[in-house]
Amino acid sequence: VLAISAGGSLDEALPPGRFVTVDQFIDQTRSRTASFFDSGFVAHVGFAEPVCPRLSQLAAAAVVKAGGEASEGATY
């Protein structure tokens, strides 16, 4: 999965149409169970390093090679 959603930025350096790789997430999800499992089994996924840096670099390089613009290292 290379894209989890399309979004905008308040940063003028990241205009519409630019491919941006993220390296961190801020989870503002509310009003749901804070676990990916149910029925007596509890497990959590660590978010310390939620993105594969190698895949991010390869994706950004592919966009640039195809003639697009890419930025690396943003927070989603």
C-alpha positions as CSV (number, residue, x, y, z in Angstrom):
1,V,0.0,0.0,0.0
2,L,1.6,3.3,-1.1
3,A,-1.3,5.6,-0.2
4,I,-3.6,5.5,2.8
5,S,-5.5,8.6,1.7
6,A,-5.3,11.9,-0.2
7,G,-5.0,15.0,1.9
8,G,-3.9,18.5,1.8
9,S,-1.1,20.5,3.5
10,L,-1.0,23.9,5.1
11,D,2.7,24.1,4.0
12,E,3.1,26.1,0.8
13,A,6.2,23.9,0.1
14,L,3.9,21.0,-0.4
15,P,1.4,22.1,-3.1
16,P,-1.4,20.0,-4.6
17,G,-0.1,17.2,-6.9
18,R,3.2,16.7,-5.0
19,F,3.9,13.1,-3.8
20,V,4.8,13.2,-0.1
21,T,6.2,10.3,1.9
22,V,5.4,10.3,5.6
23,D,7.6,9.1,8.4
24,Q,5.3,9.6,11.3
25,F,1.6,9.6,12.2
26,I,-0.4,11.5,14.8
27,D,-3.4,9.4,15.7
28,Q,-6.4,11.6,16.7
29,T,-8.9,8.7,16.6
30,R,-11.5,8.9,19.4
31,S,-14.5,6.9,20.5
32,R,-13.3,3.5,19.6
33,T,-11.7,0.6,21.4
34,A,-7.9,1.2,21.6
35,S,-7.0,-2.2,20.3
36,F,-7.0,-4.1,17.0
37,F,-8.2,-7.3,18.7
38,D,-11.3,-8.3,20.6
39,S,-12.9,-11.2,22.5
40,G,-10.5,-11.3,25.4
41,F,-7.2,-10.9,23.4
42,V,-5.5,-7.6,23.7
43,A,-2.6,-6.5,21.4
44,H,-1.3,-3.1,20.3
45,V,0.7,-2.0,17.3
46,G,3.8,0.2,18.1
47,F,3.9,3.5,16.3
48,A,7.5,4.5,17.1
49,E,8.6,3.8,13.5
50,P,5.3,3.2,11.6
51,V,6.7,3.6,8.1
52,C,9.4,1.6,6.2
53,P,12.0,4.1,5.2
54,R,13.4,2.0,2.4
55,L,10.0,1.7,0.7
56,S,9.4,5.4,1.2
57,Q,12.7,6.3,-0.5
58,L,12.0,3.9,-3.4
59,A,8.5,5.3,-3.9
60,A,9.8,8.9,-3.9
61,A,12.6,8.0,-6.4
62,A,10.1,6.3,-8.7
63,V,7.9,9.4,-8.7
64,V,10.8,11.6,-9.6
65,K,12.0,9.2,-12.3
66,A,8.5,9.4,-13.8
67,G,8.7,13.2,-13.9
68,G,6.7,14.0,-10.8
69,E,7.7,16.0,-7.7
70,A,8.3,14.3,-4.4
71,S,9.0,15.3,-0.8
72,E,10.2,13.0,1.9
73,G,9.6,13.1,5.6
74,A,6.3,14.5,6.6
75,T,3.8,13.8,9.5
76,Y,0.3,12.5,8.7
